Amino acid sequence: MIRWLADKSFWSPTVLAILVGGLVYRTIVAIWLPVGFDEAYYYLYSRYLHWSYFDHPAMVALVTGVGWWLTGIISPLTIRLGALGLYCLSLLLLYRSACHLYSLAVGQMTLALASLIPLFTIGFGILTSPDNGLILFWSATLLVALQEFFPRSGTATDWQPYTPSWRIALLGLVVGLACLSKYHGFILGLSLVGFCLSCRPYRRALLSPWVLAALAVFILSLFPLWYWNSQHDWISFRFQLGMRFDRDSSSSHFNLLQMLVYWLVSNAYLFPLFGLPLWWVVMDKTGRLLAATCRSQGSQQSYPLALLLWLSLPIMLLFTVLGGKQQVFPAWPAPGYWGATILLAAQAVAWQQQRPQWVRRWLWGSGGFLALLSLLALLHINQGLFQKPNSYVPWAGLMPVKQDGSTELLDILQLRRSLQHHPALQRVLPEIGFVFTNQYYLGGYLAMALHPLAAMPVTAFSQDPRGFAFWFNQSQWLGQDALFMTLERFASQPGGLDPYRPLFRDIQPLTTIPLYRAGQVTETIHIFWARDFRQQYPYPYGTG
């Protein structure tokens, strides 16, 4: 890697402009975009470090924590610094893969597309999530596999005969690190095996002694994952393979229309002017490759395409089809789109030779539209640009507060200021041993807002507790007072306190904290004083 980073031919002004411009854009969004539900939850990962976690491996804790560990500041930007940095590395690895497989022109086009596609820039490059580490090591796997299976001997289509090398062991490491980022990494490993089995010259890789080294490195790299799970009844695998799907009552039947809707939604996140051409190119290349294989006309030049498709198409199809049966998040098939971007870039370079103005308008027009859309979205989420009522822009109100889903993203900085200057809260804080809430994602928001006001633990008493069921020993809190903090919609529900009354001697309202946007109250935090913790909350799993 150091060698090609020092190669001046890869560092054209265009490449530097794309990298720096993209980083500036993502940093601005990272500063202004409120913390998301999952991001707040992953902040707690970095607060309570373990070998692994209930719903994800440990890599996301390191990515989320690196920013605030270094700065000592907890804010939307600091918890995203890791995501911002890793995405730059992921872009470089993808760029290098495209250059190795095709040309510098295709590499630059790949870099441009990966910097424009919203699903990538937001999901991988701004928000802190397990996908930050996954896409880095997915990109590393692609590059190492290309260098292993297709070492250059001249032009981009002139590959040396294949001989297994030490890079197979390196593949074991990077695939293992991908698995430590997100469980999608196991699909990546199976895709590599599928490529070797389907392409005759590369079956020898599976018979090489280096495979034993790769397997040993792979198993060793997964030590944090299997060690933690071996001590907790393999709960992570049970959750990912069964428990999370059992909750979806609609998951018993496949619905073709539902799958089509999910596919359209995925293209919306990719941006249709990129998503639809990407799917068309992938399907076209797949059809051509299968036709050539059926006619026994496959050649050495078709094997790199086969590798790229094996690392892209299975995960794209798997989660698209699964979307016809149950809820599937847009980021789940995204690693497949990531590798397939190289194919779209290669096609775009071909289009550019025929219609350069069209391609230029396609890229610049899409980039300008997405930048404008981002600006409007940030202005609304932060300042309530389209909010109704709106104290600052009365004529611009279009969306009633109660129907505006963006208000669910809590402003932790505003909440922290309110907590710091609230007299009733300051009066009781010295008597409080811990804080609890009724939703696991709210725990992250509250912990971020309370820091550095109070160093007390924050937990969730819920039948969907996720990691909270493993992070604390409730017996240590017996006899202590607590604060119960929740949102207006939960506090106003009849019997909302009933699950917690048997746990304490007494629970009484303490105060409320309103949150404002555009001069209007968009959310209210209700705080209750729970005295004398007498009985532990019964989690459905875990050791809490």
N, C-alpha and C positions, 0 to 999 in steps of 0.2 A: 504493500500500500504506500509506504514512504517513497518508493521509487517512482510510482506514477504521479504522486502528489507533487514531486519535484520536476516533473516533465512540463516544460513551459508550453508545449503544444496544446495541453488541455486547458490552460488558463487564458482563454481569449477574453477580450473586453466584454463580449456578449455573455459569457459564462459568469464573470464576476458581477456584471450588472444584474443578471437574474438572481444570483445568490444574495447579493446585498439588498436589492430592492425587495425581494421576497421576505428577507429577515426583518427589514424595517416595517413592512406591512404587517407581518405576523406579530411583531412586538407591540405595535400600536393597538391592534385588536386585543392582544393579551392583557394590556393595561386597562382597557375600557370595558371589556366583556366581563360581567359578573361571574362569580364562581358557579359552576354547574353542580347538579346533584352528585354525580359520580366523583367529580373533582374534590368536593368537600369530604366525601367518604374516603377517598384515597389519601387525603391529607392525614387522616387518622392512621392509615397504614404507616406513614412516615413518622408519626408520633409514637406509635406502639410497634416497634420493630420486632419481627419474628422471622423464623425460617421461611414460612409461607403463610397464606391466609385462606380463609374459608372459600372465597369465591375467585381468587386470582393468585398466581405465584408472586414472588417477592419483588420482582424487578420494578414494578410500578411504585413501590414504596421508596426506592432509591431515586427514581426519576422525579417523583413529587417532592421529596425532601431536600434534594441537593441545593435548590435555590434558597429556601428559608434557613437551612443549616448554615450556609455560607454568609448570609446577610443578617440573620437574626430577626428578619421582618417577615410577617405573614400577611400576604396580600395576593390578589389575583395574579400579579406579575411574577412574584417570587416562586409560587408553587408551579408556575409554567416555564420557568427558566430551563429546566431539564428538557422539556418538550421542544422548546425553541432550538436548543443546541443540538439535540439528537436528530432533529429533522434536517438540519444542514448536512450532517454526516450521511443520513439516508439518501438525500438528493445526490451527494457526490458519488456514493456507491452505485446508485441507479444510473447516473450519468456515465460512469466508467464502464458499467455493463453494456450500455447501449453502444459506446464507442468500440468496445471489444467485439461486439457482435456485428455491428454495422460500420459506422463511420463517425467522425467528429460532428458532422452535420446532424445525423440522427441523434447523437448524444445531446447536442444543444436543443434540439426540438423536444426530446424527452424531458430535459430539465425545465423547459418553458411550460410544457403541458402539466408536469407534476407540480409546478409552482402556481398554476392557475386553477386546477380542478378543486372545487370547494371541499369535497369529501376528504381529500388529502391534506390540504392546507389547514383546515380547521381540525379534523379528526386526528391527524398525525402530527401537525406542526404547531398547533396552538394549545389545544386542550390537553391537560395531563391525563393520561390513561394508559392501560396496558399496551395499547397499540403503538405508543412511542418506541418502546423497546422492541416490540414484535417486528415493526417495519424496518428498524435498523438491522436486526439480525436476519430478517427475510432478505433484505437487500444484500447483506454480506454473503448469505448462502448462495444467492443467484450469481454473484460475481465469482466466488470461489468455485462454484460448479462450472461456470463458463471457462475459467482458467484451467480447471482440472480436465474437463472433457474435450475442450476445444482450444488447445494451445496453438498460438499462431506460428505459421511457417512462411508467411508472406502476406498476401492480401487478406482481406476480411473473410473471403470465402475459401481460403486455402488453409485447411487445418492439418496439423500433424497427425499421423496415425496415433491411436490412443494407447497409452500405457499407464496403468494405475500408478499413482504417486502418493506422497505424504499428504497431499491436499485432501484426500479422503478422510484422514483423521481430523483435519481442520474442519471438514464439513460436519463431523460428529459434534464438534465443539459449538459451532455457530447455530446448528439446529437445536442443540441442547439449550443454548442461551435464548433462542426464540421460544422454546417451551417454557423457560423460566419467566418469560414476559407474558405469554398468553397461551392457552391450550391449543390455539390454532397451529402452534409449532409442530405438533404431532402430525397434522395433515401435511405440512411441509416435508417432513421426513418420509412419509409414505409416498408423496409425489416423486421424490428423488428415486426411491426404489422402483416405482412404477415406470419412470423413464428408463432406468437401466434394464428392466425386464423387457420393455417393449422395443428396444433398439439393440439389435444383435451385437454390434461391436462393443457395446458398453456393459454387456452382461459380465464381462470379465472383472469389472469393478467389484461385483458382489462376491467374487471368488478370491479376491486379493487378500493377502494377510493384513493390508491396511484397514480392511473392514472391521477386523477384530479390534484394532486400535481405535477406530471410530466409535465402535459400540462401547468400548470401555470408557472413552472420554465422554460419550453421550450420557451413560449411566452415572458417571461421577459428577458431571455438571448438573444433573438433576437431584443431587443429594438433598438440597434444601426442601425440594418439593416432596420427595418420598419420605424423608425423615419426619417432617412435620405431620404429614398425613398418616404415617404409621402410628403416630402417637394420638391421633384423633379419629380413629375408626375410618380412615380414608374418606372423610367427609367431603373434601373438595371434588373428588371424582364422582362420588354419589350425587352431589349437587349438580355438577355440570352434565352428567349423563342421564339423570332421571328426575331429581327433585324439582329443578327449575321448570321442567316441562310438564310435570304432573299438575302444577298449579293452573295451567292453561286448559280450561275445559273444552276449548275448541280444537285441541291438538289431536283429536282422535280421527278426524277425517280430512282428506286432502281436497282442496278446493282450487280448481284451475283459475277461476276468476280472482281469487285472493292472491294466487301466485303472480298473476299478471299485474295486479295492483301493486304488489310489492316490487316487481321489476320496474314499473314506471316510477315508483317512489325512489328506487335506487338510482335511476337515471336522473331524477331531479336533483339528488344530492351530488351526483357527478357533474351536473349541469348538462342538459340535453344536447347542446352542441358539441360536447365532448363524450358524453355517455353513449349516445346512440351510434356515432361513428366507431367508438371503441368496441361495442358489441358486434357491429357489422364486420369490422376487421378481424376480430377473434374468430367469429363463425366462418368467415371466408377462408382464413388461413387453415382452420381446422378441417373444413371440407376439402380443400385442396390437398392437405397432407394425407387425409384418409383415402382420397381417391388415388393418389400416387402410390400409397402403400398397398391398396387392393390390386393395383395393376403391376405390383412388384417393380415400380419405377422409383422407389425411394433411393436417395443418394446421400453421400456424406454431407452435402450442403443442406439437406432437410433436417438433419439431426439437431442443430442448434434451435430451429423452430420448434421441434418436438419438445426439447427441454423447456423452452419458454412457455409452451402451452401446458405442459405437465405441471408447472409451478403456478399456473394462472387459472386454467379452465376448471379443474376439479372443484376448487373452493368457490369459484363463481357460480357454478351450476348447483353445487351442494346446497348452499344457503338460499339460492333463488328458488329451488324446488321446495326446500324446507319452509320458505315463506308462504307456501300454499297450504301449510298445515298449522302453523302457529306464528307467534310474534317473533320476528327476526330483525335485529337492529341493523341499520345501514352499514355500520363499520365491520360487520362480521365477514362479508365477502370481499371487503376492500383490499386485502393483500393480493387477491387475484387480479383485481383491476390495476394494482400498482405495477406488477410485472408486465401486464398486457399493454401498459402505456408505451412501452418500447415499440410494440407492433404498430400502434396508432401513430407514433412519431415517424417510423419508417415510411408508413403510407403517406403521412403529411409531407415528408420531404419529396416523395414522388409527385404528389399533387403540386408542390411548390415549383417544381421544374416545369410543369405544364401551365399552371395558373398562379403565378407568384402573388398577384394582387389579391386574389380570393383568399389565399392562406393568410396573408398579412392582415386582411380585414377580419378574418375569422379569429385570429389570435388577439389582435388589439381591440376589436369590438367586444369580444367575450370578456377580456380583461377589464375594459372600461365599464362594462355593464356590471360585472361582479364587484368591482371596487365601489361603484355607486350604490349597489344593493347593500354592501357591507356598511357603508357610511350611514345609510338610512336606518339600517337595523340597529347599529350602535347608538345612534341618536334617539331611537325610540326606546331601546332597552334602558339606556342611562337617563335620558331626559324626558321620556314620554312624548316623543314627537307626535305620534298619532293617538295619544291617550285622550279619552273623553270621560270626565271633564279635565281641562288642562289650564292651570293658573297662568302659565307663561305664554302659551300660544292658543288662545281660545278658539280661533277660527280653524285650527288644524285638527281638532279632536274628531277622530273617526271610530275609535275602538273603546267601548266601555271598560272601565277598570276591572269589573267582575268577570268579563269575558276575555281578558288579556292574559294569556298563559305566560307571557314574559315576566309578569310580576311574581311568579313562583321562584325566580332566581333571586335569592336574598342578597341584599347589599351588606356584606359583612363589615365593611368599614363604617357605614352609617350605624349599623347595629352596635358595633364596638363603642362608638362615641356616645351613643345613648346609654349603654350599660355603664360606662365610666362615670357619667354625670347624673345617674339616677339615685336620689337620696335613699329611697326605701331599699333598694338593692344593696347599696353600700352599707347600710345599717345591719343587714342580716348576713352578709357574706362571711364574716368571721365565724359564724356558727354553722356554716354549711360544709358537709363532708364530700358531697358529690352532686352532680347534675344528671338528670335523666330526661329523656323525651320518648315519644311514642313511635317515631319513625327513624329507621337507621340513617337515612340521608340527612335528617335534621341534626343528628349528633355532630356531623362534621361542620356544619354551618355554625353551630353554637360553640364548639371548641375553638374555631378560628376567631370568632367574635370575642370570646372571653379571654383570649391570650393578648397581652400579658396581664390582664386585669386580675385573673385568678388562675392558680396552677392546679385546681381540683380536677379529678377525672370526670369525663362526660361519657355517658352510656345511653343505651336505648333499651327500654323494657317493651318488647314487641314480639309477636309470634313470627316475625321475619327479621331477626336480629343481625343476620350475617356475622361479621367479625366480632361484634360486641359479645357474642356468646362465648368467646374464647379469651378476650383481652383482660378481663377482670375477675377477681374472686369476690363475690358479693358478701361473703361472710366477714370480710374486713370492714364492711360498712355498717354492720349491725349496731344499732344504738345511735347512729349518727342522723343528723337532719340532712335533707336534700332539697334541691329546687327542681320542680317539674316545669319544663318549658316546652310550649307547643304553639301551633298556629291557630288563628281564629276559627277556621273551619273544623278543627278537631275539638277545640275547647267548647264550641257551641253545640256539639252533638250531645243529645241526651245520654246520660250514663257514661260520658267520656272518661270520668275519673274512677268508675267502678272497678276496673281491673287492678287499680293501684291502692284503693282504700284499705284492703286487708294487709298490705305490706307495711303500713305506717299507723302510728297512733292517731294521727290527725293530718288532714290535707286542707289547706285554706288558700284562697286567692291572695296573692301578694301585690301584684301590679301588672300593668300592661305596657308594652313598648310599641308605639306605632312607627311604621316605616313609611317614608314619603317619596314620591316621585312627581315632578311637575306640580308641586304644591298640594298634592292630594295623597291621602292615606291609601297605600296599595296593599299593605299587610299589617297585621297586628300580632305581636308575640305576647302570649299569655304566660305569666309566671306564677306558679303556686309554691307555697312553702309546705313541704312534707316533713313532719316531725317524727323522730324516733323510728328508724328503719328496723322493723321487727321480723320480717319474713322475706326470704329471697324470692325473686321473681322466677317463675318456672319457664325456662327456655325450652323450645322443642328439640334442641340439640346443643352440644357444646359442654363446656365446663364452668360456665359463668354462674 
